[in-house]
Amino acid sequence: MTRSPRARTALVMVCVVAFQALLSGCGAFDKLTGGSDDATSSSTPVPSATPSPYDSQFTRDGTFQSHIKVNGIDFVYTLYPTKSTPRTNEWYPKGNKFFSFTFQAYDLDRAIRDRFATKRKVYLGHISVTSRTRTSDGGATQHPYSLDEVAKDITYDPEPVTTQYGMIITSPKGAFELRNQKIGPTSLDTRGIDLMFTAIVHIQTAPGSNRFYEKRIRQTVPIAIFSSKKPTEVASIPIDAN
């Protein structure tokens, strides 16, 4: 049977509408069964850590490192918690907290792989650390940690290279290291502890020279303390493991 042009047009329109309905139905089926090619990742947001009550790189990053440049020498203090109390966001007023630290010097006038003989020598004679607390209600200042020692006598290296000026700390031949230092308990209103480091060093004026000059290298390290009535948890770790 021959259809008129108007009838043929109407038939085409019916087919188009039916095809679109079929596609729409497939799309709905995909949404129900997960059959779509579009991959969507959905994950539960991870809650952020409790904000530190006292701004502290040591607490936030789990370590602290500073670079103090003096006449082309880079002095580097590095502090980190030990395995006894590794979670710095769980350091509370009560209980002991443990940390270790190192102190080293780099001659910036030379490349890191240059011969050691071409680098200026730096010797550490004396190392001291004092402390003070920061409280939420302006309470009395406490001093939960202190150190005042000849560096060569307490460094982790049992045989440091020494001269009349102290032990060598120029990289890569020498470094001062002290482990498992105990910060004692403080009052419950403590929200921060400052550690103030002072190192007395002698710096060689030029490679191979027998002339040295003295400097004091100071650094303050803030540590956040979180409010809690329970003591800081101390893990049972062999002392040499930290």
C-alpha beads as a LAMMPS data file, in Angstrom:
LAMMPS data file: protein, C-alpha beads

242 atoms
241 bonds

1 atom types
1 bond types

-500.0 500.0 xlo xhi
-500.0 500.0 ylo yhi
-500.0 500.0 zlo zhi

Masses

1 110.0

Atoms # bond

1 1 1 0.000 0.000 0.000
2 1 1 1.365 3.380 -0.968
3 1 1 1.444 5.921 1.883
4 1 1 1.044 9.633 1.374
5 1 1 3.998 11.944 2.264
6 1 1 2.081 13.140 5.315
7 1 1 1.584 9.563 6.546
8 1 1 5.255 8.714 6.013
9 1 1 6.302 11.758 8.064
10 1 1 3.966 10.776 10.905
11 1 1 5.397 7.249 10.932
12 1 1 8.968 8.545 11.174
13 1 1 8.028 10.766 14.110
14 1 1 6.474 7.801 15.959
15 1 1 9.651 5.755 15.475
16 1 1 11.858 8.577 16.778
17 1 1 9.719 9.020 19.879
18 1 1 9.762 5.258 20.541
19 1 1 13.566 5.088 20.160
20 1 1 14.055 7.993 22.587
21 1 1 11.796 6.273 25.097
22 1 1 13.883 3.108 24.755
23 1 1 17.112 5.052 25.453
24 1 1 15.515 6.731 28.434
25 1 1 14.514 3.371 29.808
26 1 1 18.041 2.012 29.398
27 1 1 19.396 5.019 31.267
28 1 1 17.034 4.385 34.152
29 1 1 18.047 0.709 34.171
30 1 1 21.725 1.701 34.330
31 1 1 21.061 3.904 37.352
32 1 1 19.350 1.039 39.125
33 1 1 21.967 -1.603 38.350
34 1 1 25.160 0.478 38.299
35 1 1 25.760 -0.331 34.662
36 1 1 26.763 3.143 33.538
37 1 1 30.241 3.727 32.083
38 1 1 30.607 6.854 34.290
39 1 1 32.642 5.907 37.387
40 1 1 31.870 7.955 40.456
41 1 1 34.053 7.689 43.553
42 1 1 32.317 8.332 46.819
43 1 1 34.226 8.165 50.093
44 1 1 33.441 9.208 53.602
45 1 1 35.423 12.358 54.457
46 1 1 38.202 11.692 56.944
47 1 1 37.784 13.970 59.966
48 1 1 40.714 16.319 60.454
49 1 1 42.880 16.101 63.531
50 1 1 41.971 18.160 66.543
51 1 1 43.453 21.631 66.023
52 1 1 46.577 22.198 68.079
53 1 1 46.012 24.574 71.004
54 1 1 49.558 25.878 70.557
55 1 1 51.168 26.429 67.149
56 1 1 53.947 23.845 66.868
57 1 1 55.729 22.363 63.864
58 1 1 56.978 19.561 66.119
59 1 1 53.420 18.599 67.116
60 1 1 51.877 19.093 63.668
61 1 1 54.535 17.297 61.598
62 1 1 55.901 14.871 64.167
63 1 1 59.339 16.427 63.776
64 1 1 61.070 19.805 63.910
65 1 1 63.985 21.088 61.869
66 1 1 65.498 24.548 61.686
67 1 1 68.300 26.050 59.587
68 1 1 70.323 28.856 61.148
69 1 1 72.865 30.394 58.779
70 1 1 75.961 32.067 60.185
71 1 1 78.681 33.307 57.807
72 1 1 78.009 30.566 55.258
73 1 1 77.584 27.797 57.820
74 1 1 74.152 26.169 58.121
75 1 1 73.403 24.979 61.660
76 1 1 70.615 22.403 61.767
77 1 1 68.616 21.464 64.850
78 1 1 66.383 18.398 64.391
79 1 1 63.944 17.100 67.023
80 1 1 61.629 14.104 66.880
81 1 1 59.575 12.070 69.379
82 1 1 60.836 8.644 70.380
83 1 1 58.952 5.372 70.043
84 1 1 58.051 5.614 73.726
85 1 1 55.662 8.530 73.073
86 1 1 55.370 8.780 69.271
87 1 1 51.884 10.358 68.996
88 1 1 52.535 14.049 69.507
89 1 1 48.802 14.863 69.381
90 1 1 48.449 12.768 72.542
91 1 1 51.012 14.573 74.656
92 1 1 49.157 15.566 77.836
93 1 1 50.249 17.523 80.944
94 1 1 50.481 14.431 83.134
95 1 1 53.093 11.768 82.475
96 1 1 56.495 11.888 80.797
97 1 1 57.103 12.740 77.138
98 1 1 60.266 11.599 75.318
99 1 1 62.186 13.144 72.414
100 1 1 65.580 12.949 70.718
101 1 1 67.531 15.643 68.922
102 1 1 70.547 16.198 66.716
103 1 1 72.707 19.223 65.910
104 1 1 74.976 19.475 62.877
105 1 1 76.768 22.064 60.736
106 1 1 77.112 22.303 56.936
107 1 1 79.625 24.457 55.060
108 1 1 77.451 26.118 52.406
109 1 1 80.515 27.419 50.559
110 1 1 81.288 23.874 49.416
111 1 1 79.265 21.242 47.546
112 1 1 77.926 18.383 49.611
113 1 1 80.293 15.890 47.916
114 1 1 83.407 18.051 48.075
115 1 1 86.346 16.601 49.973
116 1 1 86.024 17.073 53.704
117 1 1 89.452 18.728 53.838
118 1 1 88.054 21.622 51.764
119 1 1 85.296 22.385 54.283
120 1 1 85.437 24.602 57.337
121 1 1 85.406 22.680 60.604
122 1 1 82.880 23.450 63.314
123 1 1 83.243 22.191 66.881
124 1 1 80.519 22.021 69.504
125 1 1 81.736 22.642 73.026
126 1 1 78.718 23.078 75.243
127 1 1 75.003 22.370 74.827
128 1 1 72.241 23.630 77.112
129 1 1 68.448 23.497 77.010
130 1 1 65.951 25.272 79.245
131 1 1 62.163 25.036 79.188
132 1 1 59.044 26.955 80.140
133 1 1 55.344 26.137 80.110
134 1 1 52.455 28.040 78.549
135 1 1 49.218 27.730 80.502
136 1 1 45.563 28.427 79.702
137 1 1 44.949 30.577 82.777
138 1 1 48.280 32.305 83.276
139 1 1 49.484 29.915 85.964
140 1 1 53.037 29.764 87.261
141 1 1 55.750 28.873 84.755
142 1 1 57.231 25.402 85.179
143 1 1 60.465 23.957 83.820
144 1 1 59.862 20.297 82.932
145 1 1 63.145 19.785 81.054
146 1 1 66.694 21.081 81.340
147 1 1 70.150 20.209 80.061
148 1 1 73.556 21.757 80.707
149 1 1 76.446 19.575 79.558
150 1 1 79.728 19.312 77.687
151 1 1 78.632 17.944 74.307
152 1 1 81.344 15.319 73.823
153 1 1 80.530 13.742 77.178
154 1 1 76.886 12.983 76.379
155 1 1 76.628 12.568 72.596
156 1 1 75.384 9.211 71.298
157 1 1 78.681 8.591 69.462
158 1 1 80.974 6.891 72.011
159 1 1 84.116 8.151 70.229
160 1 1 83.500 11.631 68.797
161 1 1 86.362 13.469 67.101
162 1 1 87.422 16.166 69.567
163 1 1 89.859 19.042 69.966
164 1 1 90.286 21.798 72.528
165 1 1 87.150 23.393 71.046
166 1 1 84.914 20.378 71.583
167 1 1 83.501 17.694 69.259
168 1 1 83.339 18.112 65.502
169 1 1 79.853 18.577 64.037
170 1 1 80.689 19.429 60.410
171 1 1 78.799 17.167 57.978
172 1 1 79.477 14.409 57.092
173 1 1 82.186 13.609 59.649
174 1 1 80.443 14.653 62.819
175 1 1 77.080 15.308 64.458
176 1 1 75.803 15.723 67.979
177 1 1 72.975 13.343 68.910
178 1 1 71.096 12.901 72.168
179 1 1 68.340 10.323 72.595
180 1 1 65.427 9.626 74.919
181 1 1 65.214 12.973 76.648
182 1 1 62.416 13.135 79.209
183 1 1 60.021 16.058 79.545
184 1 1 58.412 15.718 82.970
185 1 1 54.754 16.191 83.951
186 1 1 53.266 19.652 84.379
187 1 1 50.079 21.244 85.743
188 1 1 46.770 20.370 84.084
189 1 1 46.372 23.868 82.637
190 1 1 49.526 23.467 80.492
191 1 1 48.844 24.045 76.789
192 1 1 52.374 24.373 75.484
193 1 1 56.043 23.890 76.320
194 1 1 58.925 25.872 74.838
195 1 1 62.363 24.251 74.657
196 1 1 65.186 26.804 74.318
197 1 1 68.441 25.425 72.908
198 1 1 71.846 27.088 73.112
199 1 1 74.942 25.591 71.500
200 1 1 78.393 27.114 71.943
201 1 1 80.407 26.442 68.799
202 1 1 83.777 27.357 67.319
203 1 1 83.904 27.970 63.559
204 1 1 87.065 27.700 61.481
205 1 1 87.808 30.937 59.639
206 1 1 88.900 29.066 56.480
207 1 1 89.583 25.450 55.512
208 1 1 92.935 24.376 56.960
209 1 1 93.217 27.457 59.167
210 1 1 94.165 27.200 62.837
211 1 1 92.000 30.202 63.670
212 1 1 88.464 29.810 65.088
213 1 1 85.806 32.167 66.400
214 1 1 83.049 31.466 68.894
215 1 1 79.299 31.716 68.333
216 1 1 76.169 30.839 70.304
217 1 1 73.517 29.151 68.191
218 1 1 70.058 29.498 69.750
219 1 1 66.746 27.943 68.814
220 1 1 63.317 27.850 70.505
221 1 1 61.072 24.873 69.780
222 1 1 57.362 25.148 70.695
223 1 1 55.555 21.921 71.648
224 1 1 51.759 21.689 72.013
225 1 1 50.266 19.985 75.056
226 1 1 46.646 18.804 74.854
227 1 1 44.104 19.085 77.617
228 1 1 43.446 15.797 79.440
229 1 1 43.383 14.433 82.953
230 1 1 44.890 11.136 81.852
231 1 1 48.685 10.821 81.595
232 1 1 50.601 10.626 78.346
233 1 1 50.814 6.971 77.387
234 1 1 54.355 5.582 77.430
235 1 1 55.033 2.467 75.387
236 1 1 57.387 -0.199 76.683
237 1 1 60.203 0.123 74.166
238 1 1 63.839 -0.929 74.652
239 1 1 65.844 2.231 75.171
240 1 1 68.174 1.527 72.209
241 1 1 65.211 1.240 69.843
242 1 1 64.441 4.963 69.895

Bonds

1 1 1 2
2 1 2 3
3 1 3 4
4 1 4 5
5 1 5 6
6 1 6 7
7 1 7 8
8 1 8 9
9 1 9 10
10 1 10 11
11 1 11 12
12 1 12 13
13 1 13 14
14 1 14 15
15 1 15 16
16 1 16 17
17 1 17 18
18 1 18 19
19 1 19 20
20 1 20 21
21 1 21 22
22 1 22 23
23 1 23 24
24 1 24 25
25 1 25 26
26 1 26 27
27 1 27 28
28 1 28 29
29 1 29 30
30 1 30 31
31 1 31 32
32 1 32 33
33 1 33 34
34 1 34 35
35 1 35 36
36 1 36 37
37 1 37 38
38 1 38 39
39 1 39 40
40 1 40 41
41 1 41 42
42 1 42 43
43 1 43 44
44 1 44 45
45 1 45 46
46 1 46 47
47 1 47 48
48 1 48 49
49 1 49 50
50 1 50 51
51 1 51 52
52 1 52 53
53 1 53 54
54 1 54 55
55 1 55 56
56 1 56 57
57 1 57 58
58 1 58 59
59 1 59 60
60 1 60 61
61 1 61 62
62 1 62 63
63 1 63 64
64 1 64 65
65 1 65 66
66 1 66 67
67 1 67 68
68 1 68 69
69 1 69 70
70 1 70 71
71 1 71 72
72 1 72 73
73 1 73 74
74 1 74 75
75 1 75 76
76 1 76 77
77 1 77 78
78 1 78 79
79 1 79 80
80 1 80 81
81 1 81 82
82 1 82 83
83 1 83 84
84 1 84 85
85 1 85 86
86 1 86 87
87 1 87 88
88 1 88 89
89 1 89 90
90 1 90 91
91 1 91 92
92 1 92 93
93 1 93 94
94 1 94 95
95 1 95 96
96 1 96 97
97 1 97 98
98 1 98 99
99 1 99 100
100 1 100 101
101 1 101 102
102 1 102 103
103 1 103 104
104 1 104 105
105 1 105 106
106 1 106 107
107 1 107 108
108 1 108 109
109 1 109 110
110 1 110 111
111 1 111 112
112 1 112 113
113 1 113 114
114 1 114 115
115 1 115 116
116 1 116 117
117 1 117 118
118 1 118 119
119 1 119 120
120 1 120 121
121 1 121 122
122 1 122 123
123 1 123 124
124 1 124 125
125 1 125 126
126 1 126 127
127 1 127 128
128 1 128 129
129 1 129 130
130 1 130 131
131 1 131 132
132 1 132 133
133 1 133 134
134 1 134 135
135 1 135 136
136 1 136 137
137 1 137 138
138 1 138 139
139 1 139 140
140 1 140 141
141 1 141 142
142 1 142 143
143 1 143 144
144 1 144 145
145 1 145 146
146 1 146 147
147 1 147 148
148 1 148 149
149 1 149 150
150 1 150 151
151 1 151 152
152 1 152 153
153 1 153 154
154 1 154 155
155 1 155 156
156 1 156 157
157 1 157 158
158 1 158 159
159 1 159 160
160 1 160 161
161 1 161 162
162 1 162 163
163 1 163 164
164 1 164 165
165 1 165 166
166 1 166 167
167 1 167 168
168 1 168 169
169 1 169 170
170 1 170 171
171 1 171 172
172 1 172 173
173 1 173 174
174 1 174 175
175 1 175 176
176 1 176 177
177 1 177 178
178 1 178 179
179 1 179 180
180 1 180 181
181 1 181 182
182 1 182 183
183 1 183 184
184 1 184 185
185 1 185 186
186 1 186 187
187 1 187 188
188 1 188 189
189 1 189 190
190 1 190 191
191 1 191 192
192 1 192 193
193 1 193 194
194 1 194 195
195 1 195 196
196 1 196 197
197 1 197 198
198 1 198 199
199 1 199 200
200 1 200 201
201 1 201 202
202 1 202 203
203 1 203 204
204 1 204 205
205 1 205 206
206 1 206 207
207 1 207 208
208 1 208 209
209 1 209 210
210 1 210 211
211 1 211 212
212 1 212 213
213 1 213 214
214 1 214 215
215 1 215 216
216 1 216 217
217 1 217 218
218 1 218 219
219 1 219 220
220 1 220 221
221 1 221 222
222 1 222 223
223 1 223 224
224 1 224 225
225 1 225 226
226 1 226 227
227 1 227 228
228 1 228 229
229 1 229 230
230 1 230 231
231 1 231 232
232 1 232 233
233 1 233 234
234 1 234 235
235 1 235 236
236 1 236 237
237 1 237 238
238 1 238 239
239 1 239 240
240 1 240 241
241 1 241 242
